[in-house]
Amino acid sequence: MSSIRIPPVLREEVGGERVVEASGASVSEVLDQLFAAYPALGARVTQDGKLSPFVNVYVNDRDVRYQQGLETPVGPNDTVILLPAMAGG
Amino acid sequence: MTHQPNQLRQVRAAEAVRLAEDGYRVIDVREPFEWDQGHVPSATLIPLADLLARAPELLPDRTERLLLHCAVGARSMRASAHLVSLGYRDVVNLVDSLGDWRAAGGAWEAPAPLLTPAQQRRYSRQTLIPEIGAKGQRVLLDSKVLLIGAGGLGSPVALYLAASGIGTIGLVDDDLVDESNLQRQVVHTADRIGQPKTASARTTLEALNPETRVIEHRERLSADNVERLITGYDVIVDGTDNFDTRYVLNDAAVKLRKPVVHGSIYRWDGQVTTFVPFAGPCYRCMYPVQPPEELAPACAVAGVLGVLPGIAGMLQANEVFKLLLDVGETLAGRLLMFDAMTTEFSEVRIWRDPACPACGESSPWLAEPATDEARQEVPA
């Protein structure tokens, strides 16, 4: 199981959890399982079945945009971070 | 001249000047603040209080010919006696004053004072830091920092920048102080509710440090005024509360090559990073697409822990000092995230995006040279 860190603005969609777990060999598989477990979260950050472009995804500290995108491999000890921009000041 | 080994010699200024020219190593046993006010160019500074501890390291050769001096000959007399007792074989003490030394034609270097005596006193705890010193303090005193927002993030940043002697602090904000601000916007006070935030902040900052010049820009940052507002400043601190302003600021800062220290907060969470145009990623590299407003509520809607902007603001102020002093390693290329609920810091890497519309390969500002003024003001 990989850990997925949920940003504060999306925690309500996962019952207030800061970190949830899901398994999968790639970012895309992990997110599919995540959204199946938390449909409200999926509804918030996907458009037409695809992850919305305003959500950055990191595997550990690396942005998947500079790796293999949603096909970036995820190991069982990796942490996936979902990170939309935060505005408050 | 002959003398017995292991004996201390006392000489007048004219003889000391001759000995120095003859190859005696000059040791100045005064304090660093005295040294800064003028010194013999070839001298080594070893304050009397440090002499016993540092002699083995700084004066390893006990046969070296040494000429000691202080301001008037008293401290160097004690220092010379110490060295003789430690077995140094050729120790000469200047019994005259440094004024006599100069009158006798001794070499002298009197740098223009970087700091006034009052500044030396006020900032002594940071000028003692090797990476700052009087030179660094002079840089801070000559620096101009613009804070976008005099609210949660802007308050702690402004307080510490002013306290540390940043010469000019600009404040961009068109809001009035509201009672609900006071839980975290610590630059404002209860008796200033209803005042413009820039005026309230200015009152606090000028009381804290009358030397800091506070410039009020009582307006809301927009595409129309952003370039005019940021152009005269060295570093911009982004403490705004909405995306529109953050993107507007980013683009202008990239165009004018101004470093931006970014902070954002939400309830128990904070994010801080530093954008140095064309040297590291910009805000658009990190967040190419703006989230919908409902995913980015302001503090007024979502709430925020009072200390959260304090923590994030301190981290921002720390970035400002490194940018201005050109020391250390900034957060450029790293997004620092802070979770107050678990007291955890974590980082992700952020990269310059070749496709970034602001600073990528097709940037409209890549080829456009910055103005000379703007380029000089960007720290390396």
Interface residues (C-beta under 8 A of the other chain):
Chain A: P7 P8 V9 L10 R18 R44 S52 P53 F54 V55 N56 Y58 D61 R62 D63 R65 Y66 I81 L83 P84 A85 M86 A87 G88 G89
Chain B: G149 G151 G152 L153 G154 D238 G239 T240 D241 N242 F243 R246 G263 S264 I265 Y266 R267 W268 D269 Q271 M286 Y287 P288 V289 Q290 P291 P292 L295 A296 P297 A298 C299 A302 V304 P309 L335 D339 M341 T342 S346 E347 V348 R349 I350 W351 D353
